[in-house]
Amino acid sequence: MARYSKQDFPLDNVRRHLEPGPIVLVSSAWKSETNIMTMGWHMMLGFTPARFACYIWDANHSFEMLRRSRECVINVPEVALLETVIGIGNCSGRDGDKFARFGLRADPAEKVKAPLIRECYANFECRLADSKLIRSEGVFIWEVVKAHVARSPKAPKTVHYRGDGEFMVAGSTVKRRALFKPQNL
Ligand SMILES: Cc1cc2nc3c(=O)[nH]c(=O)nc-3n(C[C@H](O)[C@H](O)[C@H](O)COP(=O)(O)O)c2cc1C
């Protein structure tokens, strides 16, 4: 398992890690319990503040933990963790502690009670920014309030879900900066 040395990461650059739509692990804490769920349905909503939206099914144990605590951590794994990521998405925190079950380590966050997952290369601490769409659509709108990202690798091998048990792994980087209007970079 990769060991990451993480450092503070600028909030206005969080999109560099979340805009490509990687599968993430959402960690939460409510009362004396912590939990983790796997999530693919999410999107960036703004640079500054760094806003981020996601869909969470209300049958998930995480749903009420997130709604009540109004906090979470978005943890980004690499492909080496894929079996664990699927396992976490195929069981419920109602049936036991997923940190213990999957051998993951919970590090304390700085600004929220939800834990950072040490085995992920990036961790984004979030507070609920807008609750209007939770009940009607299952959509939580978060503000990232603290970001921790590993110094290396520079090009993490994130995984991207295509449905039906198929994933893509992040591949080569193609740069076309000269073609962009500055405001679209
Ligand atoms: C690859 C993958 C992607 C998933 N994406 C989402 C998602 O975007 N939203 C969601 O609510 N559940 C998603 N799930 C399902 C939850 O992770 C799953 O229901 C989990 O068991 C919830 O755990 P909990 O009951 O402990 O909260 C996904 C599962 C997998 C395996």
PDBQT file of the ligand as one rigid body, heavy atoms in Angstrom, charges set to zero:
ROOT
HETATM    1  C1  LIG A 201     -18.211   2.372  -7.791  1.00  0.00    +0.000 C 
HETATM    2  C2  LIG A 201     -19.317   2.820  -6.871  1.00  0.00    +0.000 A 
HETATM    3  C3  LIG A 201     -19.838   4.099  -6.991  1.00  0.00    +0.000 A 
HETATM    4  C4  LIG A 201     -20.868   4.529  -6.148  1.00  0.00    +0.000 A 
HETATM    5  N1  LIG A 201     -21.366   5.808  -6.262  1.00  0.00    +0.000 NA
HETATM    6  C5  LIG A 201     -22.341   6.226  -5.426  1.00  0.00    +0.000 A 
HETATM    7  C6  LIG A 201     -22.827   7.566  -5.501  1.00  0.00    +0.000 A 
HETATM    8  O1  LIG A 201     -22.382   8.387  -6.293  1.00  0.00    +0.000 OA
HETATM    9  N2  LIG A 201     -23.822   7.929  -4.636  1.00  0.00    +0.000 N 
HETATM   10  C7  LIG A 201     -24.353   7.038  -3.724  1.00  0.00    +0.000 A 
HETATM   11  O2  LIG A 201     -25.250   7.422  -2.964  1.00  0.00    +0.000 OA
HETATM   12  N3  LIG A 201     -23.906   5.767  -3.628  1.00  0.00    +0.000 NA
HETATM   13  C8  LIG A 201     -22.900   5.351  -4.450  1.00  0.00    +0.000 A 
HETATM   14  N4  LIG A 201     -22.422   4.082  -4.343  1.00  0.00    +0.000 N 
HETATM   15  C9  LIG A 201     -23.056   3.170  -3.393  1.00  0.00    +0.000 C 
HETATM   16  C10 LIG A 201     -22.611   3.364  -1.933  1.00  0.00    +0.000 C 
HETATM   17  O3  LIG A 201     -21.218   3.443  -1.832  1.00  0.00    +0.000 OA
HETATM   18  C11 LIG A 201     -23.136   2.153  -1.143  1.00  0.00    +0.000 C 
HETATM   19  O4  LIG A 201     -24.569   2.185  -1.122  1.00  0.00    +0.000 OA
HETATM   20  C12 LIG A 201     -22.571   2.035   0.262  1.00  0.00    +0.000 C 
HETATM   21  O5  LIG A 201     -22.853   0.735   0.732  1.00  0.00    +0.000 OA
HETATM   22  C13 LIG A 201     -23.145   3.026   1.244  1.00  0.00    +0.000 C 
HETATM   23  O6  LIG A 201     -22.556   2.777   2.481  1.00  0.00    +0.000 OA
HETATM   24  P1  LIG A 201     -23.237   3.255   3.855  1.00  0.00    +0.000 P 
HETATM   25  O7  LIG A 201     -24.584   2.562   3.965  1.00  0.00    +0.000 OA
HETATM   26  O8  LIG A 201     -22.271   2.796   4.918  1.00  0.00    +0.000 OA
HETATM   27  O9  LIG A 201     -23.378   4.728   3.784  1.00  0.00    +0.000 OA
HETATM   28  C14 LIG A 201     -21.381   3.644  -5.163  1.00  0.00    +0.000 A 
HETATM   29  C15 LIG A 201     -20.845   2.349  -5.023  1.00  0.00    +0.000 A 
HETATM   30  C16 LIG A 201     -19.814   1.944  -5.870  1.00  0.00    +0.000 A 
HETATM   31  C17 LIG A 201     -19.254   0.556  -5.701  1.00  0.00    +0.000 C 
ENDROOT
TORSDOF 0
